[in-house]
Amino acid sequence: MIRLILLTAVLGIAFFLSGKIGVGTWFHADFPFIVAFFFSVGFLNQLLVQRGMANQREKFVTFYLASTVLRLLLSLIFLVIFYWLGTPDFERFVLNFLAVYVIFLGFEIWGTRRTLRHFSE
């Protein structure tokens, strides 16, 4: 959990410092909402995976795939809501969203692989 908080803090710091170093145009104005959304989904995902590992390790794959599908559906709903609200410069919003999606997904895969390594030995 602490790693998820650190990743979110690093992304938040990058957003707030982007204006100071001249790359503020890379980030959409709603970037904090994107990071908060992925922090929430990442937290929910970790709870589901931990529950799958604690109770029934043989059902870990089911819990992991369910959390992946849930994240995909929540992401689509999030994008549709922001599109429906008429977010300006929606293309940049989607590019920021996809970049943060890939960062959090890679982080989650790394953490899950690290966790499963303990059980493979």
QUIMOQUI-V572789 format. One record per helix or strand. SS is the DSSP state (H for helix, E for strand). FROM is the first residue (numbers start at 1). LEN is the number of residues. If there is no record, write none. Layout:
((SS;FROM;LEN) (SS;FROM;LEN))
This chain:
((H;2;20) (H;24;3) (H;31;25) (H;57;28) (H;90;31))
